[in-house]
Every structure is written in C-alpha cells, then in structure tokens.
Amino acid sequence: MNLRKLCLLSLLMLCLCGYSSALQTPIPYQKEIDSLLQKLKTKESTEQVAEDLFELSLYYSYSDSAKAHQYLLQGKRLAKNSPYIQALGNRYEGMFFMDYDLPKSIVLLERSVEQLKPLGTPQAKLALARAYNTLSTAYQWQDNHMRMLEILMNDALPAAVASKDDVLIGTVYYKIGLNYWNNLQYELASTYLQNAITYLQKGNYDPYILNESFKLQVIALGVTGKREASNTMIENFRQFFNTHRTELPANEYHYVLSAYYRYAKQYRQARTEIDRAIQELKKNEKVNPRELASYYYQRALINFADLEFKAALADLDVNDELLINPGLGFFQDSLNISALKKRIYETLGDYKSAVFWSNQTDVLKDTLLNRRIRESILANEIKYQSLQKENEIKTLLAEKEKTASDIRNTRIIIVLIMTILILIGYFIFKNHQKNKRLLHHQEINALQKLQEEKQKQKLVSLDAMLQGEEKERNRLSRDLHDGLGSVLASIRYKVLDLQLSQPNDRVDSVLKDMDYAISEMRRISHNLMPEALRRFGLEISLEDLCKSLQNPQTKIELQLYGSFRDLSMDQQTHIYRIIQELLYNSLKHSFASNILVQASLEDHMVFITVEDNGVGFPMEILDEESKVGVGLNNVKIRVNYLHGKLDIRSEEGRGTSVDIELFV
C-alpha cells in the first residue's frame, strides 16, 4: 500500500465522518472497523446497512483488499431499489479501483456524480460534494492537474460550501492549495492552504490532513520569504503536533522543522532534523521508497545551500536508487533532480557532467512546456466558468455567514432574556440569598486556603525529604570513599607487604577478597552519588549508569534527544534517580534480554521511556499498595514533585513499558 493510498484514505475519512483516528496500529482504523462490525449486529434499515458495509470496505482497503472487496459487493447487493445507494456503491467501487485500474475508477466516480445530481436531498448533496472531491483526486493521480483544479473550483468547493461542513470545505481548500503548490505557484498555494487550516480547525479534523496543510504552508511561506508569518506558522505547527504526537509519525515533525530551518538558513539544525526524520521513517516495517527519496532530496537541498556539494550529490544518488522503479517518481521530481545536479556540477567545475544534466533539464522543461501549453488552452476555456463559480461561492459563503450571524443574534437575545429573568429572581430573593452565598463563599475560601496550605506543606515536606535523602546519599558516599575506602586500601597494602615477605595461598585469597570489597565499596559509593553527575552532567552519568548495569544476559540501549545542560542539578538528579530506579526494577524482576531507555527535552517538558522485553506482570498488582516496591514508590514521589505524569503498561510474557512526562 503506497503513500498516496494513505493520503486518499485520510481525505475520504475526513469527508465521511469529519474525524478519524489514525493511530499507528497493526491494522489501521481498527477502532472504526470494530465499531461498524458491532453496529451491523443491530437492527438497521437496509440503506444504513449498505452505508456501513461501504465504510467497512473503505477502512479495509488500507490493510486487506480481499475483505474490502467482499464488503463492497455485499453493500452493492442491497442497492437494487435505491438510486442513492447505487450512486454510493459506484463511488466506493471507484475508490477501491484507484490503486488497480485508474481509468475504470474515473468512470465509476463520474457515474456516481451523475446519479447523485438529480436526487436533491441534503444527504445526496453532501454525498455529491464528497464524490466531486474523490473524483478530483483520481484526476490528480492521472497527472491531469487542470481537470483536477476545474472540478475542485467549479464543483467540489461550491458543493462543500453549500453543505456548510467546515471540515469538508477545509479539505477542498487543501487540495486546491496542493495543486498550486505542486505547480510551484507558492503565493496562490499559501492563500488556499491558510484557508484550509482555518476551516479544518473549526471542526473534527483528520490530523493527517491538517498536518499536510501545515507542512505545505511552512514550505510555501519559506519559499516566498515571509519570515514573520513562517515563524508564527511553525509555532502553531508545534502546538498542533504536540496535541497529536501519538497519532502522527515522528518523521513528519522532523521533516517540517528541517524545511523551516533550511529557509531560515540555519543549516546545522536543518540537517539534524532531516537526519532524525530519515531515522524515524526507517523504523517503519514498510518504508515507502518515494517518501524516503523525498527526504534525501530535502537533505540534498540543505547540503547544497550549505555549500556541501559532494554530500548533496551523494544524497541525490540515494534518491536515484530509491526511485529506480519508473512507477515511483513523478515528472516534476525528475525535473527538480536534473536541475539541482546541473547546478552542483557547474559549481564543482565538472562541465562535462553539467552539460549532460543541462541537456536533461532542457528536455524535461520542453516536455513540461508543451504540457502546460495544452493545459493553458483548457484553462482559457474554463476561465469564465471559474469566475462565475467563484462569485457563486462568495454568495454561498455570505449566506452561510449571515445564517451564522442570525443564530448568534438569536442566542444573544435568549441569553439577555434569561439574564433579565435571573436578575428578577435574584432581587426577589436577595436578602435570603445574600447571607447564604456569603457563607458559602467563606466556606469555599477557607477550604481552598486549607488545601493550598496542605499542598504547600506537602511540597515543602517532600522537597525537604528529597533534599535530605540526596544529602544523606552524598554523605554516605563521601564516608565510604574517604573513610572506609582509605581503611580498606591501607589494609590491602599491609596484606600485600605481608604477601611479599611471606608468600602464602591464604594471603592471596585474602587479597582477592579485599579487592572485591574495595570494588563493591566503590560501586555502592558511585550509586549513592555518581561522580559523573556532579562533574559532567546528566547525559554522561546516564551513559555510565547504563554501561555499568549492562551484563552478558541483558543489553541496555540509551537514546537521548535534546540538551539537558540547562537543567538545575536538582532536576538532573531527580531524572537520574528515576531512570536508575526503573533500571534496577527491570534488571531485578523482568529477566529481560533487552532494555530501551529514552529521554528527551522539549519546551520545558522531559519525556522518559523505559521498556523491556521481560516477563511482565499483571496490572492489578499496581492497585495493591502492599505489592508495590519501595523503588517504584520513590519514582512516584519524584514524578509528583516535578508535577509529572507516570504511565505503566505491562502484560505477562510481553514485557513492561514505563512512560513519564516531567515539567522542568
């Protein structure tokens, strides 16, 4: 299943239900599939059953084409006596064949449009807008961008506006902006993409579509040099992605940041972010070659802008290898790569190669020019219609705004009437209510002050306890090192002198025991207060901790993102102790062969994850305080102290995962 299938699925789900969950699970949209299967067990009308079967077909089209086709045929069998269901059946069948037989798909979608036009019901009008939207996507896949734009401007957008569905309107604006963006018309693209973002955020949007809108808009603003707007947009994108970080792939986040930093001429940050994007993308079980190629092309642009020409050529070579299958690349991709190679070879002074790629670029430009000439003829033919439709759209939008204004005014009047009635009632019972409310407020204020004081005392007590614990650890560490350590070392040297003067096997045994005792004393002293934490900071101390705890039976992998140097020593100590306790618990109880430790700092939030593939445990144990160990209680205390969140997930035989969020 390729990337454009995923994009289409997101678009169609957006049109069908306004919002669809897109969690990265083994079977996409499993929640929606389960809900529809359960719904089919209830008594519904034949028409509703058919619609449910069609939706099941669409959901399964991403993971199981055989089941998708099965549910599609079941739905079509119920459509014999309903023109509306027949039209829906043709639309869903057209969507099914978009990956296998594009011409057939277009025929089916156009047939669906013609069947829906005369029906005229609100239900049919909404379905017609969705059918136009899907048909435009089919023409986009056929590389017929003018036909796609014609349908979007003249048919899909007016129908979407008439439906008063903000998310559907936003989706159409997104696709229009995407069309202009693909044709390098970034000013126009930016206008439509901004409209898309505005309308999508008004409703139950699909995070995938809004993410794509943000991504294209960030790049469009970068190309057009609108720095202030670009800065605002990237902040809005960060907030949006943080809200949906569990639903969207992490590589998308890093890709957008790399594009932003490239146009801001911050090439080191741009290269770091694109490398993270590539790393995150490669973690997927199945990587789409075209998507990965686009990441390497982005990396080539960054290296070229940073005057790293050979590195840029290496990135383009990887790009060529990924797009070796002719069906994977688009025409514009070939033109962009040829033009960039020409510029690189000219800069390097390799004029033979530069001439070759210059000729390649000219051939592609000529082909593109001829195609755009043909498209411009069609554009002139539809120009009048587009202007006429634009006026109709403005009228519909004005009507929609007027309706919304009338609703707001009605609500204001109702609120005013209710306010007057409440005031009348208030004055009637004024004397009675005044004392009662005053007493109530006094009680609330007293309770709030008491709770605040208790919370303050609790935090002070907790801080004192933790500070005392760290001081005691520090004192014990020094006493062990300076006191007992010196004594043991002195005894060892005396025994060593005795061994040199009177060699004896028993003395050898005592020396070995002394070496072991000194080693254990140093290990205990290090665990009580690691020297690396005081001298070098959290990152080095965590690396030392993982290395010291790793053994032949258990591999520990540490992944750190962001810099922790700006955190206070107390905060670094708390984070270190939390990870230390979690590692001890895992090594002691899980019998795991692999442990993964991740820690990242972003926007005053520290995210910690510790996972193992050990034996796991039943989650019911966490509800019994008597069975929760001292180590886990210490973790909870430190997390609460830093106003954090703790989430533990475990299953017997499948390991344990601990996720922590800390505010610093």
N, C-alpha and C positions, 0 to 999 in steps of 0.2 A: 504494500500500500504506500503510495508516494505522498509527498508533502502537499501537493495541490489537492489531493483527496481529503486530507485533514482540514485544509482551509475551507473547502467546499462544505464539508460536514459541519464545521463551526458556523458558517454562514447560514446554512439551511436550518440548523437547530435554533439559531437566533431568530429566524423568521417564524418558526413553528411555535416556539414557546417563550421567546423573549430571553430566556436564560437557560444554559445547560452546563452542568458540571463537567469539568474537563480534567479531572484528576488523572495522574499518570498511574493507571492500574493495569493489570494484565489484560483485562478486557475493557476497552473504552466504553464509557456510558453504561457501565454495568448497573448502576443505580436506576437509571431510567428504564433499562430493559426489564429489570426485576419488577419495577412499578407497573409497567404496561402488561407484563405477563400476569400479575396479580389482578389487574383491572379487568383482563379478559375473562376471568373466572366469575365476575359479577354479571348480572342481567342488564345488558345494554341494548340500545337499538342497533339494527343492522348497520346503519350508517356510521354510528360511533365505533362499532366493532371493526368495520373496514378501515376507518381512520387510524385506529390503534394498530392494526396489522401493518398498514403502510409505514407508520412511525417506527415499528419494530424492524421493518425491512431496512429503513434508513440507518437506524442505530447499528444493526448487524453488518451493514455494508462496509464498515471500517475494520471489522475483525473476522467475519465469517460470511463470505459471499454466497455460499450454498444456503445457509439459513436465511440470508437476506432475500434471495430469490424465492425461497419457499414461502415466506410470509407475504411477499409481493403478490404471488399467484393466488394465495388464499384471499387476500383483500380484493383482487380483481374479480374473483368468482362472485363476490357479494355485490358487484356494481351493475348488474344487469338492468335493474329497474330504476337506477338513479343517475341522471346526467351529471350531477355534481360529483358523485363517487367515481364515475367513469373518467371525468376530467382529472380528478386527483390521481387515479390509477395511472393515467398516461404521464402525469408529471413525475410521480415516484419511479415509474419504469424508466423515464428519461434520465433521471438522476442515477439510477442503477447502471445504465449503459454508458455513462460518461467516461468511465475508465476502460471500456472494452470496445465500444463502437460509437464514436462521437457523431458521425452523420446520422445514425439511427436515433441517437439521443436528441439531437436537434429537431428531427421530425416529430418525435413524441412530445417534446416540450411545446412546439408550436401548435400541435394538435390540441394540447391541453389548454393553451391560451385561447384558441378559437372556441373551444367548448365552454369555457368559463365566461367569455364576454357577454353572451345574451342572458345569462342567468339573473344577474342584477341584485341578488340578495347580499346583505352585509357580509355574510360568510363567504360567498362567492367572490365578492370584491377583494376581500383580504387574500383569498387564495390566488386570485388573478395577479395581485401585486407580487406575491411570492413566486408565482410561475414566471413572470417577467424577469424577476431578479435571478432566478436559476438559469433562464434562457440566456441572459447576458453573460453569465459565467461560461456557458457552453461555447459561445462565440469567442470568448477570450481564449479558451483552450484551443480553439481552431485558428488562433492568431489573427482573427478578424476583429481588430480593435475598434474600427469605425462602426461596424454593426453593433458591437457591444455598447459603445457610447450612445449610439442612436436609441437603442432600447432603453438604456438607463435614463437618458434625459427625457425622451418623448413618452415613455410608457411606464417604466418602473417607478420613477420619482413621483409623477403625478398620482399614480395609484397608491403609493405609500403615504403621501401627504393626505390623500382622501381618507385613508384608513385611520389616521390620527394615532398611528403606532410609532412612538418616538424611536424605539429601537430599530424598527424596520426602516424608518427614514434615515437614521444614522448609518445603517448598513449600506443603503444605496449611495449615500454621500461618500462613504468609504470606498466603494467600488469605482465611483467616478474619479475620486482623487487618485486611486491606484492606477487607473488608466492613464491619466495625465502624468503621473509620476513615472510610469514605465516608458513614456514618450519624452522624458526629460523636461517636461513643462512644469517646473517646480513651483512657480508662482501660483499658477492655477491649481495645481495639486494641493498646495498648502491651504488655500481657501476652502476647498471641499473637505480636506482632512480635518480642519478645525471644526467645520460644521458636523462632521461625523462624530468627533469626540464629544462635542456639546450635546448632541441628541442622544448618543449612546448612554451617556452618564445620567440621563433623565430617567432611564428605565432599568429593567432587569437584563443588563447586557451580558453577552458572552465574553468572558475575559480574553479569549484568543483574538476576537475581532478588535476589541479596544486596544489590546497590546500591539497588534499590527498597525492600527491607526497611529498610536504614539510613535512607533518605530519609524514609519514613513515620514511623519511630521517632523521628527527630530532631524532626520537627514535633509528634508526639504528646507527647513529653516537654516541648517548649516550651509547648504549649497548657495542659498540666496543671501547669506551673510547677515542674517538677522540675529545678532548675538544676544540681545536682551530677551527677545521672545524665545530664543533657543534655551537660555538659562532657566527661564520660567517653565518651559515645557519639560526639561529634564527633571526638574524638581517634582512637577506633577506626575511624571512617569515613575519616579522613585516611590512616591506615596502609593500610587496605583499598584505597582508591582509588589510592594511590601504587603499590601492587603491580600494579594492573590499568589504569594510566593509558593504556597503548597499546590496550586493548580497549574502554574505555568512553568515550563522548563527553565532552569537557571541559565542556560546558554543564551536565551533571548535577552535576559537582563544585561549580561556582559557584552553582547553584540551591540546593543543600543548605546551603552556607555562608550564603547570603543569608537563608534561613529561620532558621538558628541565630542570626545576628546580629539579626534582627528581634525575636525573642523575648527576646534579651539586651538590647534597647533600644539597640543600637549601630547607629543608622540610617545613618550615613555608610558604614560598612563593608557594611551590608546592601545599600544602593543600588549601591555599587561592584560587589559580587558579582553582583547580578541583572543589571546592565548588561553585565558580562562574559558571563554566561550567555546573554543575548539575542544578543550579538555572536557568540559561538561557535555558537549554534544557526543563525543566519542564514548561516553559512559553508557549511551543507549544501546540496547541489544541489537537494534537495527538502525543503522545510520543512513539517512538519505544522501546519496552522493552529491546531488545538486546543491542541497543546503550546505554541506561541508565545503563544496567548491566555492560557494559564495563567501564563506568565512575566510578562505585562503585568498580570495580576490580582495576582500577588505583588508587583509593583512598586507597584501602586496601594495595597495594604495598607501597604507600607513608607512611602509618602508620606503616607498618612492618619495613621499613627501618629506621624509626624514633623511633623504639622500643615501639610503642604504639600498643601492641599485641591485647588487648581486643577490641580496636577500629577497628583494622584490621579484627578481627572475625565478628564484627557487620556489617562491610561493606560487607563481604562475605555472611553473612546471607541474607542481602538485595539482593545481587546478585543472590542467590539461589531462592529467592521468585520471582524475575523478570523472571528467566529462568525456571520456574516450568513447562511450556509447553515444551515437548521434542523437538518440531519442531523449537524452537528458538535458542538453543545452538548448537555450533559446537563441534566436537570431541576434538580439541585442547583446547577449553575453559574448558571442564571437567578435562582434564589432568592438566592444569595450576592451577585451583582452588584446586584440590586434593593435589597437591604438596605443595602449599602455606599453606593449612590447616595443613598438616603434620609438616611443619617447625615451625608453630606457636605453635602447641600443644607440640612439643618437647621442645621448648624454655620455655613454661609455666610449664613444668613438668607434664602435663596430658598425661602420657604414654599410657593409655588405648585408648584414642582418637587418639593419634599419631600413634599407631599400626593399628587402623582401617583405617585411611587415608593413611597410608603407603601401606596397602594391596590394597586399591582402586587405588592408584597411580601405583603400580606394575601391576595390571590387565590392566589398561589403557595403560601402557608402552608396555606390551606384545602385546596387540592388535595393537598398533601403530607400533611395531617392525615387526609383521607379515605383516602388510600392506606395510611397507617400503621395506621388502624383495621382495614382489611381484612387487613393483614399481621399485626396482633396477634391476630386470630381464628385465623389459621393457626398463629401462634406458640404459642397455648394448646393447639392440637390436637397439636402435635409436642413440647410441653414434656416430657411424660412419657417419650416415646421418646428425647429428647435426654439426659435424666438417666440413663436406662438405658444408653444408648450410652456416656455419659461414664464410668460405672462399668466397662463392658467395656474402654474404652480404658485406664483406670488399671490394670486387671488385666493387659492385654497389655503395658503399659509395665513393670509389675512383673516379669512373666515375662521380658521382654527383659533387664531389669537383672539378674535372677537368672542368666540364661544367661550374660550378660557376666561376672558375678561368678564363676561356675563356671569359665569359661575362664581368667579371671585367676588363680584359685587353682591351676588345673592347671598353668599356666605357671610360677607361683611354685614349685610342687613340683618341676617339671622343672629349673628353674634351681638349686634347692637341691641336688638330686641331682648335677647336673653340677658344681656348685661343690665338693661333697664329693669327687667323683672327681678333679677338678683339684687339690684340696689334697693328696689322697693321692699323686697323681703328682708334685706339687711336692716333697713331703717325701722321696719316694724318690730323686729326682734333685737334691736340694737342694744338695749340695756341688758337683756338677758345674755346675749352672745358676747358682749364686750368682756365681762368678767371671766366667762368660760374660756374664751380664746386667749385671754391674757394668762390665765393659769396654765392653759395647755402649752403656750409658748415658753413659759417659765420652766415647765417640766422638761420640755424638749431641749431647751438651752442647758439646763442642769445635766441632763443625760449626755448631751453632746460634749460638754466640758469634762464630765466624768470619763467618758470614753476616750476623749483626746488625751486626758491626763494619764489614763491607764496605758494607752498606746505609747505615749511619750516615755512613761516609766519603763514599759516593756522594752522599748528600743534602747533606752539608756542601760537597762539591766543586761540586755543582750549584747550591747556593744562592750560593756564592762567585762562580761563573761568571755567574749571572744578575744578582747584585748588581753585579759588575764591569762587565757589559755595560750595565746601566742607568746606572751612574756614568759610564762612558765616553760613552754617548749624551748624558748630561746635560752632560758637559764639552765634547764636540764642539758641542752645541747652543749653549752659552754662548760658546765661542770663535768660532763662526760669527757669532753675533748681535753680540757685543761687539767682537770683533776684526775679522774680515773685513767684517762688516756696516758698521762705522764707517768702515773704509778705503774701501769701495765708495761709501758715502754722501758721504764727503769728495771723492772723485774726481768723483762726479757733480756736486756743487756747483761744483767748479772748471771742469768742462767746460761747465756751464750758464753760468757767468760768461763763459767764452770765447765761447759762442754769442751771448750778449747783446752783447758788444763787437764780435765779428766773425762775423756770421751766415754760416753755411756749411752746405750739404746734408750733407757728410761728418760734420760735428759733430752734426747731427740724427741721423744713423744711429748714431753712437757713443752718443748719449744713449739712444736706444731699446735698444741692446744693454746699456747699463748698467742701465736699468730692468728688463730681462728678467733680468739676472744677479742683481740685488737681490731680485726676486720669487722666483727659483729658490732663492737662499740662504735666504730666509725659509721657503719651503716645506720645504726639507731640514731646517732647524732645528726647524720645528714637528713634522715626522715623528719626528725624533730624540727629542724630549721636548715634547709638546704642552702649551702654557701652560694650556689649559682643564682638563687632568687635574689639575694641581697646584692650581689656584685653585678650580675649580667641581666637580670630581669626575667620576666615570665617565660618568654619563648625558649631561652636556653635551659632554664630549670625544668620545663616540661619535657624537652628533648632528653635531658639527663635522667629524668624520672622514668620515661618510657624505656630507655636503654637499660637502666638498672633493673627494671622489673621484667624485662623480656627474658625468656628462657627457651630451651630447645623444644618444649612442648607448646609454648604459646608465643605467637608473633603479635607484636603491638605496632600498629601504624598510626602515626601522628600527622594531622593535616591542620595547618594554621593559616588563617586568612586575615589580613589587616595587621596593623602595628599596635601592640599593647603597651608601648613605652610611655605613653602619656597618662596611663592609669596610675593612681597612687599606689604606694607599696602595700597599704592595707587591702585595696581592691585586688591587686595581683596576688596577694597572699590568700585571700578568700577563694579566688578562682583556682589557684594551685591546690588548695586543700580539698576543694570539691572534686576535682579530677583525680587527685590522689586517693580519696576515699572510694570513688567509683571503681578505680582500677583495682584497689585492694579487694573490694567486694567481688569483682568479676574473677580475679585470679583465685580467690579463696573458695568461691561457691559454684562457678559456672562450668569449670573444666573445659574452657573454650580453647580452640586452636588458633583463633584469630580475634583480635580486639581492635576496633577502629575508634580513634579519638579525634574529634573535630572541634575547633574553636575558632570563632570569627568575631570581629568587632566592626560594627557599622552603625553610625548615627546614635551613639551613646547606648547601644544595645550589644551585649555579648551573648552569642549563641553557642551553646556547648552540646555536643552529642557524643555519647559513649555507647558503642554497640559491640556485642559479642555473638558468636555462633555456638554458645554453650548449651547446657541442658535446660535453661529457662526455669520458670516456676509459675504456679497458679496465681493469678492476680488477686485472688481472695485473701492471700497472705497479707497484702498491704492494708486490708481493713482491720487486721488484728494487731493492735499495738504491741502485744506481748511477743509477737513473732518478727517484728521489725527490729533489725540490729541497731547497735549504737552508731555504726558508721553511717547508715542511711539517715538516722535522726540528725547526726551532725551536718549532713548535706542539706537536709530540710531547713535547719536553723540558719545556715549561711545563705541559702537561697532566699528565705524570708527576710533576712537582714538587708539584702540587696534589692528588696522589692521585686523579686523574680517569680518565675513560674517553673514548676517541675512536673514533667510528664514521663511516666514509666510505663512501658509496654513490654510484656513478656508472654511467652507461650511455651509450655513444656515441650522440650525436644527441638525448639526452633530459635532459641537464643533470647536475648534481652536487649532492649533499646531504651536509653535514658536521654531525654531532650530537656534542656534547661535554657531559659531566657533570663538574663540579668540586666538591670538598668544601672548604668555606671555614669 
